[in-house]
């Protein structure tokens, strides 16, 4: 794992997103002790008033933190926006950059409607032009409610409407980290990354094995060179 981080560093990657747990901290502390320079943006797991996981990330070198997407989706679905606001504001108060991840557009809309200030959004983003994509009901494109069986076929789609996401960020200057851009491996890197950056993403969160790092970095470098067709300004 540390060798993989060395490869990332050699390819110009300066930040990695990891979940906040004991294993992540153990590895990162060894990596930094050996001279590693990559920053940690922590995926955290608040539970109502319990912000202990967020505090762990802050105490162990994270340069920023965000609420895990599944948790944020649930908070908004259950109309518990204050539970989403609390960890984000706590992270900001500690001097770190703070945000939230989301699968559902409702999370982004709730943050805007409730004046929840974020330094960045992480939002799933990919098209549906792959063979295993389940057709979406245009009248109900959002994520299913808990226990809603008729929409469970959407478990192979992580972005219900890339058009709606792109439209939101075209009007919103908040820095955007796009994730699931390969639809869990169903979309080729050249296609997924280009689609994300052309449509306004400022960053892409891409999970990689060691043997994929150099190729992905070269693909991103090629896409981000002059010639990229993009309407949205860069906000990061």
Secondary structure as a PSIPRED ss2 file (coil, helix, strand):
# PSIPRED VFORMAT (PSIPRED V4.0)

   1 X C   1.000  0.000  0.000
   2 X H   0.000  1.000  0.000
   3 X H   0.000  1.000  0.000
   4 X H   0.000  1.000  0.000
   5 X H   0.000  1.000  0.000
   6 X H   0.000  1.000  0.000
   7 X H   0.000  1.000  0.000
   8 X H   0.000  1.000  0.000
   9 X H   0.000  1.000  0.000
  10 X H   0.000  1.000  0.000
  11 X C   1.000  0.000  0.000
  12 X C   1.000  0.000  0.000
  13 X C   1.000  0.000  0.000
  14 X C   1.000  0.000  0.000
  15 X E   0.000  0.000  1.000
  16 X E   0.000  0.000  1.000
  17 X E   0.000  0.000  1.000
  18 X E   0.000  0.000  1.000
  19 X E   0.000  0.000  1.000
  20 X C   1.000  0.000  0.000
  21 X C   1.000  0.000  0.000
  22 X H   0.000  1.000  0.000
  23 X H   0.000  1.000  0.000
  24 X H   0.000  1.000  0.000
  25 X H   0.000  1.000  0.000
  26 X H   0.000  1.000  0.000
  27 X H   0.000  1.000  0.000
  28 X H   0.000  1.000  0.000
  29 X H   0.000  1.000  0.000
  30 X H   0.000  1.000  0.000
  31 X H   0.000  1.000  0.000
  32 X H   0.000  1.000  0.000
  33 X H   0.000  1.000  0.000
  34 X C   1.000  0.000  0.000
  35 X C   1.000  0.000  0.000
  36 X C   1.000  0.000  0.000
  37 X C   1.000  0.000  0.000
  38 X C   1.000  0.000  0.000
  39 X E   0.000  0.000  1.000
  40 X E   0.000  0.000  1.000
  41 X E   0.000  0.000  1.000
  42 X E   0.000  0.000  1.000
  43 X E   0.000  0.000  1.000
  44 X E   0.000  0.000  1.000
  45 X C   1.000  0.000  0.000
  46 X C   1.000  0.000  0.000
  47 X E   0.000  0.000  1.000
  48 X C   1.000  0.000  0.000
  49 X C   1.000  0.000  0.000
  50 X E   0.000  0.000  1.000
  51 X C   1.000  0.000  0.000
  52 X H   0.000  1.000  0.000
  53 X H   0.000  1.000  0.000
  54 X H   0.000  1.000  0.000
  55 X H   0.000  1.000  0.000
  56 X H   0.000  1.000  0.000
  57 X H   0.000  1.000  0.000
  58 X H   0.000  1.000  0.000
  59 X H   0.000  1.000  0.000
  60 X C   1.000  0.000  0.000
  61 X C   1.000  0.000  0.000
  62 X C   1.000  0.000  0.000
  63 X C   1.000  0.000  0.000
  64 X E   0.000  0.000  1.000
  65 X E   0.000  0.000  1.000
  66 X E   0.000  0.000  1.000
  67 X E   0.000  0.000  1.000
  68 X C   1.000  0.000  0.000
  69 X H   0.000  1.000  0.000
  70 X H   0.000  1.000  0.000
  71 X H   0.000  1.000  0.000
  72 X H   0.000  1.000  0.000
  73 X H   0.000  1.000  0.000
  74 X H   0.000  1.000  0.000
  75 X H   0.000  1.000  0.000
  76 X H   0.000  1.000  0.000
  77 X H   0.000  1.000  0.000
  78 X C   1.000  0.000  0.000
  79 X C   1.000  0.000  0.000
  80 X C   1.000  0.000  0.000
  81 X H   0.000  1.000  0.000
  82 X H   0.000  1.000  0.000
  83 X H   0.000  1.000  0.000
  84 X H   0.000  1.000  0.000
  85 X H   0.000  1.000  0.000
  86 X H   0.000  1.000  0.000
  87 X H   0.000  1.000  0.000
  88 X H   0.000  1.000  0.000
  89 X H   0.000  1.000  0.000
  90 X H   0.000  1.000  0.000
  91 X H   0.000  1.000  0.000
  92 X H   0.000  1.000  0.000
  93 X H   0.000  1.000  0.000
  94 X C   1.000  0.000  0.000
  95 X C   1.000  0.000  0.000
  96 X C   1.000  0.000  0.000
  97 X E   0.000  0.000  1.000
  98 X E   0.000  0.000  1.000
  99 X E   0.000  0.000  1.000
 100 X E   0.000  0.000  1.000
 101 X E   0.000  0.000  1.000
 102 X E   0.000  0.000  1.000
 103 X C   1.000  0.000  0.000
 104 X C   1.000  0.000  0.000
 105 X H   0.000  1.000  0.000
 106 X H   0.000  1.000  0.000
 107 X H   0.000  1.000  0.000
 108 X H   0.000  1.000  0.000
 109 X H   0.000  1.000  0.000
 110 X H   0.000  1.000  0.000
 111 X H   0.000  1.000  0.000
 112 X H   0.000  1.000  0.000
 113 X H   0.000  1.000  0.000
 114 X C   1.000  0.000  0.000
 115 X C   1.000  0.000  0.000
 116 X C   1.000  0.000  0.000
 117 X C   1.000  0.000  0.000
 118 X C   1.000  0.000  0.000
 119 X C   1.000  0.000  0.000
 120 X E   0.000  0.000  1.000
 121 X E   0.000  0.000  1.000
 122 X E   0.000  0.000  1.000
 123 X E   0.000  0.000  1.000
 124 X E   0.000  0.000  1.000
 125 X C   1.000  0.000  0.000
 126 X C   1.000  0.000  0.000
 127 X C   1.000  0.000  0.000
 128 X C   1.000  0.000  0.000
 129 X C   1.000  0.000  0.000
 130 X C   1.000  0.000  0.000
 131 X C   1.000  0.000  0.000
 132 X C   1.000  0.000  0.000
 133 X C   1.000  0.000  0.000
 134 X C   1.000  0.000  0.000
 135 X C   1.000  0.000  0.000
 136 X C   1.000  0.000  0.000
 137 X C   1.000  0.000  0.000
 138 X C   1.000  0.000  0.000
 139 X C   1.000  0.000  0.000
 140 X C   1.000  0.000  0.000
 141 X C   1.000  0.000  0.000
 142 X C   1.000  0.000  0.000
 143 X C   1.000  0.000  0.000
 144 X C   1.000  0.000  0.000
 145 X C   1.000  0.000  0.000
 146 X C   1.000  0.000  0.000
 147 X C   1.000  0.000  0.000
 148 X C   1.000  0.000  0.000
 149 X H   0.000  1.000  0.000
 150 X H   0.000  1.000  0.000
 151 X H   0.000  1.000  0.000
 152 X H   0.000  1.000  0.000
 153 X H   0.000  1.000  0.000
 154 X H   0.000  1.000  0.000
 155 X H   0.000  1.000  0.000
 156 X H   0.000  1.000  0.000
 157 X C   1.000  0.000  0.000
 158 X C   1.000  0.000  0.000
 159 X C   1.000  0.000  0.000
 160 X C   1.000  0.000  0.000
 161 X C   1.000  0.000  0.000
 162 X H   0.000  1.000  0.000
 163 X H   0.000  1.000  0.000
 164 X H   0.000  1.000  0.000
 165 X H   0.000  1.000  0.000
 166 X H   0.000  1.000  0.000
 167 X H   0.000  1.000  0.000
 168 X H   0.000  1.000  0.000
 169 X H   0.000  1.000  0.000
 170 X H   0.000  1.000  0.000
 171 X H   0.000  1.000  0.000
 172 X C   1.000  0.000  0.000
 173 X C   1.000  0.000  0.000
 174 X C   1.000  0.000  0.000
 175 X E   0.000  0.000  1.000
 176 X E   0.000  0.000  1.000
 177 X E   0.000  0.000  1.000
 178 X E   0.000  0.000  1.000
 179 X E   0.000  0.000  1.000
 180 X C   1.000  0.000  0.000
 181 X C   1.000  0.000  0.000
 182 X C   1.000  0.000  0.000
 183 X C   1.000  0.000  0.000
 184 X C   1.000  0.000  0.000
 185 X C   1.000  0.000  0.000
 186 X C   1.000  0.000  0.000
 187 X C   1.000  0.000  0.000
 188 X C   1.000  0.000  0.000
 189 X H   0.000  1.000  0.000
 190 X H   0.000  1.000  0.000
 191 X H   0.000  1.000  0.000
 192 X H   0.000  1.000  0.000
 193 X H   0.000  1.000  0.000
 194 X H   0.000  1.000  0.000
 195 X H   0.000  1.000  0.000
 196 X H   0.000  1.000  0.000
 197 X H   0.000  1.000  0.000
 198 X H   0.000  1.000  0.000
 199 X C   1.000  0.000  0.000
 200 X C   1.000  0.000  0.000
 201 X C   1.000  0.000  0.000
 202 X C   1.000  0.000  0.000
 203 X E   0.000  0.000  1.000
 204 X E   0.000  0.000  1.000
 205 X E   0.000  0.000  1.000
 206 X C   1.000  0.000  0.000
 207 X C   1.000  0.000  0.000
 208 X C   1.000  0.000  0.000
 209 X C   1.000  0.000  0.000
 210 X H   0.000  1.000  0.000
 211 X H   0.000  1.000  0.000
 212 X H   0.000  1.000  0.000
 213 X H   0.000  1.000  0.000
 214 X H   0.000  1.000  0.000
 215 X H   0.000  1.000  0.000
 216 X H   0.000  1.000  0.000
 217 X H   0.000  1.000  0.000
 218 X H   0.000  1.000  0.000
 219 X H   0.000  1.000  0.000
 220 X H   0.000  1.000  0.000
 221 X H   0.000  1.000  0.000
 222 X H   0.000  1.000  0.000
 223 X H   0.000  1.000  0.000
 224 X H   0.000  1.000  0.000
 225 X C   1.000  0.000  0.000
 226 X C   1.000  0.000  0.000
 227 X C   1.000  0.000  0.000
 228 X C   1.000  0.000  0.000
 229 X C   1.000  0.000  0.000
 230 X C   1.000  0.000  0.000
 231 X C   1.000  0.000  0.000
 232 X C   1.000  0.000  0.000
 233 X C   1.000  0.000  0.000
 234 X C   1.000  0.000  0.000
 235 X C   1.000  0.000  0.000
 236 X C   1.000  0.000  0.000
